[in-house]
C-alpha cells in the first residue's frame, strides 16, 4: 500500500457485509466457551470449528443450530460476562489464512492463542522483555489483500497470544482509515463529525456509537512471524486505535510495518502502551514507531523497547490532552528520516526516565506550533545524538528538518514574542556563572542563573559532541530563588568532569541544555573527561542468556581483515525497483553483512541529472529505500542501515551518454566497520535505456 500522510484522520468507508442488525445487538447476550480446531476460513457445517464461525457465534450472527454435531462439541454456554475463544488446532495446521476480513468483534470476548498446544508461557525469546513466541498465526490468503486482521468495536475484548501479519491493501486513496493488524473503534466508525466532514450516507454517525472500553492487546506478535522473519507481505500498521477508551497494549512484539507500529486517531484516552518491543516500523510510509494524534489524555508510554524504526520513537501530532513517556529504551531510530527520538506537540506532556541513544536526530524536540507549554523533560539519559538532548523549536524555523529534528540552540529570551513563538514558552537554559569551577577538597560547588522559581537538574556530560550537553547522567537538583540564582554542591564530581543543566518552570516546562562548564583543581586546568560516542553494532533484541557464555577471545589488534564486496547496485531510467541482476548483487552484499555483524551500512541513493532537483532527490530516496527493504527481507537488522539521498548531486561522471547516465542511476553502499573492507564497483547490473537521441 502507498502510505500517505493523514490516514488517521480521514473518512472510513466500510462494506455492508460488516453491518450487524440492531435487533441482534438488542437481544439478551449469550456467552460461549468456544474451541477453534480448524485452520479453514469458512462458515459451514463440517468437522471443524473455524475462527470466523467462533467470532460470529459470540456476535450472535451465527446460531448453534447451524453447526454440525462435531462443531457443537466445541461450543458450550457459560454463565460469564465475557465469551472465551481458545485454540486446539492440529499440529502443523496453526496458520489461519483468511480470504476476506473477519467479522468485527461486537461482543465482549477473550481470543486466547496461549491455549494452543505448544505455547510456552515461561520461555522468553529475547533478553530485553518477557516476550513469548506465539503458535497460532492469522494472515491473509496468499496473493489476497485483506485490510484488517481483527476489528474490535466492543467493550471488554482481549486479544492474546496470536501472530497477525500481512494485513494491507492495494489502494492508493487516503479517503479511509488505514489497514492494520488490529483496528479498534466504535461500531461502524466514521470520523468524529464535530471535527471532520460528514461521512458517506450509508455509514452515518449514531449518537450511541460510543468508543469501546477496556480493550486489551497482549502477548501478540504483530507484523512478525513466530520464526521472527519478515512476512512476504508487510502489514500497513500494527495497532490502530481509531476510537477507544482505556485500551491496553502490553508485551507485544510489533515490527516490520509499512507505517507506524501503533497509531491513534479520533480518541485514545487512557491508552496504556507498556513493555512492548516496537522495532523496525515505518518501512514505506509513516515512519514513526508510535504516532499519537487525536485525544490522548491520560495516556502512558512506558517500559517499551523502541528501536530501529524509520522515524521518531514517539511522535505526537497536534494531540488533545497529555501523555507520559517514561522509562523507555529509545534507540537507533531515524533510519530513513532523521527525526527526534521524541517529538512533542501540545501541553503538559512528561518525558521522564528514558534512555535515548543513537538517534539520527535530536533527543526530545518540543514544537512551537500549535502552542506547546509545560512539557516536563527530566531524569533522562542521552547519548550519541545528531542534535541537542532537548531542542525547543521556534515558529520562525518552519522547515521539516527544524520541526522534526530540531533547530539548534536558542538565544536567550529577549522579548515577549519569543515567549509566544517558541516551544515551552522559550524558557531560558541555565547559565553557569563561570566556565570552570574549582574543587574545594572533595566538594564542587556550582552556581548559576535561570528563570526565577524554576527547578534545575544538573547532568554529567561524558561525550565530546556538543558544547551544550549531551545530558548523559543526572547528578541532582537545585532550586532558583526569586532572582533566579541557584547553587549546587556535589561530592561525586571529579577534576575534568563536564557539567550541563536544564531548567523546568512549572508555567512553561523544561529548557534546552546549558553551555557546559568544567570542574578542575586549583593547581591546574584539567582536560575534560569526555570521549567521542562509542561506535557499536546496532542491535535491537538479543537472545536470552540461558547459561554462562563462553568468553570470546579478544582479536589481535591491528590485524586487518579484508573482505571483497560490491559497492553499488543500478536502476533503470526513472525506476526504483530491484532488477533480477541487482538482486543477485544484493544477495552477495547480504551474505557478507550477515556473516560480519559489526558492519553498518549507509545506503546512498543517486540519479542521473535529467529531471528537477526535487524530483531526483525523492527518486534517490526511493531507490535507497528499495535496497534497504530488500536487505531487510534477507535478514539484515534494519537498525544496521540508514538511508540518504543525494539525487543528481554526486554523479559518477560529467558525460551525457547512455552509459554515463546508467552509471549515475545507483545506490552506493557505504560500509562502516573497524576492519579494512575492500569494496569494488561492479557494473554487471547496468540498465541502459533505449537509444532515443542519447548516445
Secondary structure as UniProt FT lines:
FT   TURN            5..6
FT   HELIX           7..9
FT   HELIX           16..18
FT   HELIX           22..26
FT   STRAND          31..36
FT   HELIX           51..59
FT   HELIX           64..66
FT   HELIX           69..72
FT   TURN            73..74
FT   STRAND          75..78
FT   STRAND          83..87
FT   TURN            91..92
FT   STRAND          95..98
FT   STRAND          109..112
FT   HELIX           113..115
FT   TURN            117..118
FT   TURN            121..122
FT   STRAND          136..140
FT   TURN            142..143
FT   STRAND          148..152
FT   STRAND          157..160
FT   STRAND          162..165
FT   STRAND          180..184
FT   TURN            187..188
FT   TURN            193..195
FT   HELIX           201..203
FT   TURN            207..208
FT   STRAND          212..213
FT   STRAND          216..218
FT   STRAND          221..222
FT   TURN            226..227
FT   STRAND          239..245
FT   STRAND          248..250
FT   STRAND          253..255
FT   STRAND          262..269
FT   STRAND          272..274
FT   STRAND          277..279
FT   STRAND          290..292
FT   TURN            297..298
FT   STRAND          299..302
FT   STRAND          305..307
FT   STRAND          314..316
FT   STRAND          323..326
FT   STRAND          329..331
FT   STRAND          342..344
FT   STRAND          350..352
FT   STRAND          355..359
FT   STRAND          364..366
FT   STRAND          375..378
FT   STRAND          381..385
FT   STRAND          390..392
FT   TURN            395..396
FT   HELIX           400..404
FT   HELIX           416..421
FT   HELIX           423..426
FT   STRAND          431..432
FT   STRAND          436..438
FT   TURN            441..442
FT   STRAND          443..449
FT   TURN            452..453
FT   STRAND          455..461
FT   TURN            464..465
FT   STRAND          473..479
FT   TURN            482..483
FT   STRAND          485..490
FT   TURN            495..496
FT   STRAND          498..505
FT   TURN            506..508
FT   STRAND          509..510
FT   STRAND          517..520
FT   TURN            557..558
FT   STRAND          563..566
FT   STRAND          568..570
FT   TURN            573..574
FT   HELIX           580..595
FT   TURN            597..598
FT   STRAND          600..606
FT   HELIX           613..633
FT   TURN            634..635
FT   HELIX           638..640
FT   STRAND          641..647
FT   HELIX           658..664
FT   STRAND          666..672
FT   STRAND          677..680
FT   TURN            684..685
//
